[in-house]
Amino acid sequence: MAPTRRPIDHPCCEEAAPVHPVEACALVLFGALGDMTRRLLTPALYHLAQSGLVPTPFAFIGVDHLERTAHDWSEGLHAFLEALTNGNGEDGSEPGVDAAAWGKLAVAMVYVQGDFEDPALYRAIGEALQAQSQRFGGAVNAVFYLAVPDRFFCPIAHQLAAAGLTRDQKDGARSFWRRVVVEKPFGHDLPSAKTLDANLLSALREDQIFRIDHFLGKETVQSIMALRFANGLFEPIWNRDRIDHVQITAAETVGVETRGSFYEATGALRDMLPNHLFTLLSMVAMEPPVGFDANAIRDKKAEVLAAISSIAPKDVVRGQYDAGSVLGEAALPYRSEAKVAPDSNVETYVAMRLEIDNWRWAGVPFYLRTGKHLSTRLTEIAIRFKQAPHALFQNTSVSCLTPNWLVIHVAPKEGISLQFDVKEPGPEIRLAGVKMEFHYADWFERHANVGYETLLLDVMQGDQTLFMRADMVEQGWRIVQPVLDAWTQDRPQFPNYASGSEGPAAAADLLERQGGRSWRPLTELAGDSK
Ligand SMILES: NC(=O)c1ccc[n+]([C@@H]2O[C@H](COP(=O)([O-])OP(=O)(O)OC[C@H]3O[C@@H](n4cnc5c(N)ncnc54)[C@H](OP(=O)(O)O)[C@@H]3O)[C@@H](O)[C@H]2O)c1
């Protein structure tokens, strides 16, 4: 749908700077026949091709263990795109596969079959890259994207290095880069994250490693810095003098679906906190960087994480869903899901309170919660400002003031809203809470997006701003490690929340016991997020 509003002209701004050109490169995709490649990476690449952001020349090299021809691989992905684009328009695209855009990808699709742990595979990949050199007029820049289970991250990185494929290439005076993209999980706890980092860094340089956190592909998340630092309005009140507390929520209505075995080994805390929710928190709480280069920004995010003390288990609530009803449909308990142990103690919900011990935030609690089979699907960052003094309204009919909330709606309806009190029309002094709302869809044309477009483009451009650095990953695990340790010692009373509810009752106590605060009610927020 076309936007109903037009962004306000900036009289002092020149034309927007052109997008940085993307250098010719090959994308070597490990896990070419996997779910991740089909559902997310191929549509994202296709959308980039539609926007003219796939470089020329470009080579798309798939690596997986089943026997396929390049033609089979290409046909399979094309069929998926066709189903996607002829479907319900969920990805925002026009119906039908755009032949010109697909042509930019299909022109050089190569399939290399082999086992990730077999050195012969890496010789074949080297040959496939070499075979492109004529089209590229010499050496080839390459992104190696590891869309594979995490047990393969280190073996692949080392095999690539041993085969000389990660060495930057020289061709006369020109140099050609090699980059490696790693999908989460980046470890399962602090020791394993440190081992993973040390292992990757023994094969690659940090500036070659792109650790993807797909939450950062979301438009509103990227715009947090613009909201904070491009507006004179917010930064002066963005601190402990004005902010009472912050709530970060990632609520899902889905359960574990087909991912029972993955979830049994992971749980809500490992799956969501050290990466996604801490990423949102660090963007909300970081100091202004000196510039917009990747390391300046990542330094500031890392400083926030370093200023958070490790969390005490008493400040964390975990839950597991029972039977219930989600969006009107009967829902099974977690313990009855496929590939889940009938006595599983894995948490499907977690809520925690933490504090950032620095000048800006000392004394301001940050409450984070995430869970499955909840009443509403939404991801948001809600900033609650301190209450105005009531004295002025003492002898009026005003008995209480509603709080001021600034809410960054991350999903599903991307936007920003501000809640404040106004006087109700009429002779008496009565106050009413109202909301000003901005929705991206009202102001900007919607581009088809599966959330990986910006991230893929950034990798090809060598911009690491939106990617996790080793120290950020390790800080995330350090913060939650005492909780992981404590949870190995006791048996929780599970299940403890009904599917389709707001989560376990104890999560409410977490806020109530400190200043009588309460969570923003998910059920009431459902209307905001549609
Ligand atoms: N899927 C998602 O929606 C999603 C979302 C976010 C992040 N991720 C992350 O992305 C990565 C990939 O996920 P995925 O679900 O696509 O993984 P996947 O399907 O389990 O594996 C990717 C592909 O690698 C193949 N493979 C497995 N072992 C191999 C070997 N030894 N040699 C060669 N090929 C081998 C698999 O074949 P088989 O199927 O025959 O084993 C599959 O085709 C994971 O790190 C995951 O955590 C996934």
The ligand as an SDF file (V2000), in Angstrom:
LIG
                    3D

 48 52  0  0  0  0  0  0  0  0999 V2000
   16.5600  -21.5560    9.7480 N   0  0  0  0  0  0  0  0  0  0  0  0
   16.3190  -20.3670   10.2790 C   0  0  0  0  0  0  0  0  0  0  0  0
   15.2280  -19.7830   10.1980 O   0  0  0  0  0  0  0  0  0  0  0  0
   17.4160  -19.6540   11.0180 C   0  0  0  0  0  0  0  0  0  0  0  0
   17.1570  -18.3950   11.5550 C   0  0  0  0  0  0  0  0  0  0  0  0
   18.1990  -17.7110   12.2100 C   0  0  0  0  0  0  0  0  0  0  0  0
   19.4410  -18.3210   12.3210 C   0  0  0  0  0  0  0  0  0  0  0  0
   19.6460  -19.5670   11.8080 N   0  0  0  0  0  0  0  0  0  0  0  0
   20.9820  -20.1560   11.8930 C   0  0  0  0  0  0  0  0  0  0  0  0
   21.4460  -20.3630   10.5650 O   0  0  0  0  0  0  0  0  0  0  0  0
   22.2350  -21.5320   10.4840 C   0  0  0  0  0  0  0  0  0  0  0  0
   21.6750  -22.4560    9.4210 C   0  0  0  0  0  0  0  0  0  0  0  0
   20.3620  -22.8350    9.7580 O   0  0  0  0  0  0  0  0  0  0  0  0
   19.5680  -23.9370    8.8840 P   0  0  0  0  0  0  0  0  0  0  0  0
   18.2980  -24.1680    9.6150 O   0  0  0  0  0  0  0  0  0  0  0  0
   19.5230  -23.5630    7.4620 O   0  0  0  0  0  0  0  0  0  0  0  0
   20.5570  -25.2180    9.0670 O   0  0  0  0  0  0  0  0  0  0  0  0
   20.4350  -26.6740    8.5070 P   0  0  0  0  0  0  0  0  0  0  0  0
   19.2890  -26.7970    7.5670 O   0  0  0  0  0  0  0  0  0  0  0  0
   20.5150  -27.6550    9.6560 O   0  0  0  0  0  0  0  0  0  0  0  0
   21.8360  -26.8740    7.7190 O   0  0  0  0  0  0  0  0  0  0  0  0
   22.1540  -26.1830    6.5490 C   0  0  0  0  0  0  0  0  0  0  0  0
   22.5290  -27.1400    5.4350 C   0  0  0  0  0  0  0  0  0  0  0  0
   23.8240  -27.7250    5.7110 O   0  0  0  0  0  0  0  0  0  0  0  0
   23.7560  -29.1030    5.3320 C   0  0  0  0  0  0  0  0  0  0  0  0
   24.7730  -29.9020    6.0230 N   0  0  0  0  0  0  0  0  0  0  0  0
   24.7040  -30.4040    7.2770 C   0  0  0  0  0  0  0  0  0  0  0  0
   25.8500  -31.0600    7.5700 N   0  0  0  0  0  0  0  0  0  0  0  0
   26.6610  -30.9570    6.4780 C   0  0  0  0  0  0  0  0  0  0  0  0
   27.9650  -31.4130    6.1800 C   0  0  0  0  0  0  0  0  0  0  0  0
   28.7030  -32.1030    7.0690 N   0  0  0  0  0  0  0  0  0  0  0  0
   28.4850  -31.1220    4.9880 N   0  0  0  0  0  0  0  0  0  0  0  0
   27.7630  -30.4320    4.0600 C   0  0  0  0  0  0  0  0  0  0  0  0
   26.5170  -29.9980    4.2760 N   0  0  0  0  0  0  0  0  0  0  0  0
   25.9660  -30.2390    5.4830 C   0  0  0  0  0  0  0  0  0  0  0  0
   22.3680  -29.4810    5.7570 C   0  0  0  0  0  0  0  0  0  0  0  0
   21.9880  -30.6800    5.1670 O   0  0  0  0  0  0  0  0  0  0  0  0
   20.9640  -31.6810    5.9540 P   0  0  0  0  0  0  0  0  0  0  0  0
   19.6610  -30.9740    6.0130 O   0  0  0  0  0  0  0  0  0  0  0  0
   20.9670  -32.8960    5.0910 O   0  0  0  0  0  0  0  0  0  0  0  0
   21.5730  -31.9070    7.3120 O   0  0  0  0  0  0  0  0  0  0  0  0
   21.5610  -28.3060    5.2420 C   0  0  0  0  0  0  0  0  0  0  0  0
   21.2580  -28.4420    3.8840 O   0  0  0  0  0  0  0  0  0  0  0  0
   22.2630  -22.1070   11.9010 C   0  0  0  0  0  0  0  0  0  0  0  0
   23.4180  -21.6200   12.5630 O   0  0  0  0  0  0  0  0  0  0  0  0
   21.0160  -21.5200   12.5440 C   0  0  0  0  0  0  0  0  0  0  0  0
   21.1530  -21.4310   13.9560 O   0  0  0  0  0  0  0  0  0  0  0  0
   18.6630  -20.2360   11.1510 C   0  0  0  0  0  0  0  0  0  0  0  0
  1  2  1  0
  2  3  2  0
  2  4  1  0
  4  5  1  0
  4 48  2  0
  5  6  2  0
  6  7  1  0
  7  8  2  0
  8  9  1  0
  8 48  1  0
  9 10  1  0
  9 46  1  0
 10 11  1  0
 11 12  1  0
 11 44  1  0
 12 13  1  0
 13 14  1  0
 14 15  2  0
 14 16  1  0
 14 17  1  0
 17 18  1  0
 18 19  2  0
 18 20  1  0
 18 21  1  0
 21 22  1  0
 22 23  1  0
 23 24  1  0
 23 42  1  0
 24 25  1  0
 25 26  1  0
 25 36  1  0
 26 27  1  0
 26 35  1  0
 27 28  2  0
 28 29  1  0
 29 30  1  0
 29 35  2  0
 30 31  1  0
 30 32  2  0
 32 33  1  0
 33 34  2  0
 34 35  1  0
 36 37  1  0
 36 42  1  0
 37 38  1  0
 38 39  2  0
 38 40  1  0
 38 41  1  0
 42 43  1  0
 44 45  1  0
 44 46  1  0
 46 47  1  0
M  CHG  2   8   1  16  -1
M  END
$$$$
